[in-house]
């Protein structure tokens, strides 16, 4: 069993995790997250300079807390890892530099990790099977994509969003409705009180790209609906918000589930995984679970704490690269637009 320590600082969450495991089974010894939501809420979104300054102040005590909760010392760590991208450059630099410095000081190897690969494989973190072939749906604030995972480090892009990511659409619609940041959980909460059939919002389809997504038209449809409901100033009553949220959310879920099942059938893939921050949405989980059962497929979703940005998923990738001796050099750099190196478009 090997022990890895990883840092995640791609956006506004400072996170440190320590993992022990091998190729088939892992144990999360500690997973610490310091959220900055309250700091950024008054600005309606993440302020990069504020995020990076807060990472700098928070990181060292969080590392100490992770070590204490895991019951290990720095000399017990076999490999260090950190998120290199995608994300905010000023935030990425804090965690990436810190992990490299720790690896250098300890004389241990370092792994530079792709944040999206962390999300992609996070559903296997709590299993005892290792990484199995699957069709993965990743839904987050910045990404919406379908990937065919054939093995570790062997991924094929099946579908992606052409414009807004699902999480981005949630946040933008929430802002239209005057709901607090972050918007996704607020829309989900309001939707529980609404009628998902109240408004006939569109379910987008892209000609000749059956597995791709588009949410910009849906976002525009919500904007026009708000204008129609209140032509003078676009301000609707609080009583109307639940129905709009429920109808909008259902439209997003319908598109995500339909594309995912269509791709899984095409690839004859019996296992579907769901990850990314938007996967915390219980309605999405329930709808996709029902659809998988009806199609005789298995759905694997990690716990909500491992769905949002966290360092455990980064430590998981670090572990698997360490086991394969796929190390990064200490002069490697961050990349805010980092792509999965082995990503290829499936024809």
N, C-alpha and C positions, 0 to 999 in steps of 0.2 A: 504494500500500500504506500502510495506517494502522497505528500502533502503540498498543496499549492496555496498561495496567497495572491489575491487579485484585487485590483482597484478599478472601479467604474466611476468616471466623472465626465461623461459625454455631454451632459446638459445641465440640469439643475438638481440632480441627486448626487450626493457624495456617498459612495458605498464601498465597503471593504468586506471580503469574505475569505474564509479559510476552508478548504475542502480536502478530504482524504479519500482516496479511491484508486481503482484500477480501470481497465477497459470496460468492465461490465457493471460494477457497483460503486456507488459513491456515497459519502456521508458528509453532510454540511455541518462542519464543526462550529462555525459561526457565520452569520450574515447580518451585517450592520448597515443601516441606511439612515442618512440624515437628509430629511426633505427640506427643500427651500420654497415650497408652495406658498407659505404665508408671506415670505419676503417679496415674491413676485406678483402676488395676487392683486395688489393695489395698482400695478402697472398693466394688468390685463394680459400678461405674457412674460416670457423669460427675458431678463435684461442681462446680456452676456457679461458685462463688466462686473455686475453685482454677483453673478453666479460664480465667476472665477475667483473673486476675492473671498467668497464664502467657502469655496472648496479649500483654499489655502489655509483658512482658519480652522476648518473642521477636520481635515484629513488626519493629522497626527494623532489627536485624541481618539479618533475613530479606529485607527490602526491598533492603538494600545487596547482599546475596548474589545476589538475582535480577537486579539491574541489572548486576552484575559478570559473571555467567554469560551474560547476554543480550548483553553488549557494547554497551550503550546508556547514555546519560545521562538524567537527569530531563527535560532540555529536549527530548529526542527523543520523549517520550510525547505522543501526540495527545489521549488521553482516559483518565480514571481511572474505575474502577468498584469496587463493593464489594457484598457480600451484605447485603440489608436484612432478610431473613427468608425462610422461617420458621426458627426456631432459638431458642437461649437469649438472652434480652434482654441480659444482661451481657456475653456474648461478642460478639454482633452489634455492639454499640455500639463496641467497640474498633476493629474493622476499618473499619466504616462511617465513623466520625469521622475516622480517620487518612486515608482516601482522600479525603474531602471537604476536609480541610486541605491535602493535597498539591495537589489541583485548584485550590483557592483561591490558594495560594502561587504556582503555576505559571501561573495565568490560563487554565487549560484546562477543558473541560467535564467534568461528572461524571455517572455513570449509577448509579442505585440498582437492584440486580439481585435478582430472585427466585431463590432457591437451587434451587427445583424446575424452573424454566425452564432453569437451567444443566444439571441432570441430563438433562432432556428432550432437549436438543439436543446433548449431549456426544458421541453416536455419530458426528456429522458433523464433529467437530473434526479428524480425521485424514484426511478425504476431500478430493477435488478437485471434488466435484459441487455444493457448496452444500447448502442444506437442501431435502430432497425430501419430498413428501407421504408419510406413514407412519403406522402404528399403533404407538404407543410403550407398552411395559411398563416402568414405573418401580417398582423394588423396593428399599426401603431400610429403615433402622431405624424411621423415622417415617411412611413412606408406602408404599402399594401402590396403584397406579392404572393404568388404561388410558386413553390420550389419543390422539385422532385429530389429528395435526398436518397441517394443510392447507398452511400456509406459516408463515414467521416471524411470530410475534405473532397467529396464528390457530389456536387449539387448542380442541377439543371434548372434554369429559369423557365417556368411554364407560363406565367402571366404576371402582369404588373399594372399599377395604375397609370393612366395616361396624363393625369393632372393631380388633383388633390388626393392625399392619402385619406383613408377612412377617418382616422383620428383627427386629422386636420379639418375635415368637413364637420365633424362633431364640434370642434372648438369654434369654427367660424359661425356655424348656425347658433351656437350658444351665445356668442357675442351679439348676433342680430337680435336675439331675444332678451338681451340684457342680463343673462345669467352669469354668475361668477366664474372666474378662471380657477382650475381647468374645467373646460366645458363638458367633456365627455361624461363624467360622473353626474353632473347636474342635469344633463338631458336624460340620462338613464333614470334618475330619481323622479323627474317630472313625468316621464313616459309611463311610469307605473300607475299614474292616476288618469291617464288619457286613453283615447280610442285610436288604435293603430289604423283604422279604416276611415277616420274622419276626413282625411285629405288624400287625394289620389296623386301622390308624388311619383315621379317617373322612376323606372328601373332601367338603367342604361344598358345598352348593348352596342358593341363595337363590331362593325362589319369586318369579316375576315380575321377577327381576333377574339375568338369565343371565350378565352380565359383571361382577357384583360379587363380592367376596371376603369370607371370614370365617375367621379362624384361632383364635378363642377356644375353639370346641368341640374342635378338635384339641389345643390346649394342655391342656384339661381331661381329654381322653382319655389323654394322656401321664401326667398327675398320677394318675389312677385306676389306670393300669397299674402305676405305681411303687408305689402303695399295695397293689395285689394281689400284686405280687412280693415285697413285704416289709411285711406287715401291721403289724408291731410299731413300726417307726421310719421306714419309707419309704426306708431306705438299702439300695440294691442293690449287688451285687458289680461290680467293675470289668469283669468278663467280659461282663456283660449290657449295658453302655453302648453298644458299637458297634452292636448290633442295634437298640436303641431309637433311636439317632441316625439310622441308615440308614433305618429305617421312617418316622420323623418327617419327615426330609428329603424322602423320596420322595413323601410325601403332599402336602407344600407344593409341590413341583415339579409334580406331576400337576395340581393345581388351577391353578397359574399358567399352565402351558402350554395346558391345555384351554380356559380362559377366553380366553386371548390368540388362539389359532387360531380359536375360535368368533367372536370379534369381528372378526378380520381377514377372515374369510369373509363375514360379514354386511355389512361395509363395502366388500367387493371391493378390499381394500387389498393390493397385492403385496409391499410392503416393511414389515417389522416391525423395530423397534429395541428394544434392551434396555439399560437403564441403572440406576444406583443402586448402592449398596454391595453389596447381595445379588447383583448380577449378576456379582460376582467368583467366585461359586460355580460351579466347573467342571461339576458334574453338571447344574446348571440350564442352563448354556450348551450343553452337549452335547445334552441332551434337547430343548431348544427348536430347536436347529439341525436335528436329525433330523426333528422334527415339521414344520418349515418346508420342508425338502427334500421330504418326503412330500406336502405340500400345494402344492408348486410355488410357494413363496414365498421371498423373500430375507430373510435375517437380518443386521442390522448391529449389531455390538456394539463398543464402544470398548475399548481396552486396560485391564487392571485398574487401572493407576495413574490413569486418568481416570474410573474407575467410582466410587471412593470420593470423599469430599469433597476438592476441589482447587480452586485458583484459576484454572486454565486454562479451565474451563468458564464461570467468571464473566467472565473476560476475553473469551471468545467472545461472550457475550451483550452485553457492553459494546461490542465491535467492531460488532456488527450494529445496535445502537441508535445508536451514533455515526455509522455510515454513513447512517442515516435521520434523524439529528439529533433523536433522541428523548431529550433530556437531562432530568436531574432537577435540581431547585433545591437549593441548598446548605442550605436550612432543612428539607429533607425528613427524615423520621424513620424509625427502624427499626420493624418490625412482627413480633413473634415468631410471630404467627399468619397471616402474609401468604399470600394466595392469588394465583394467576395472575389478573391483571386481566381477561383476555379469556376466562376459563374459563366455559363454558356446558355445561349438561347436555344430552347428545344424547338426544333422544327416540326 
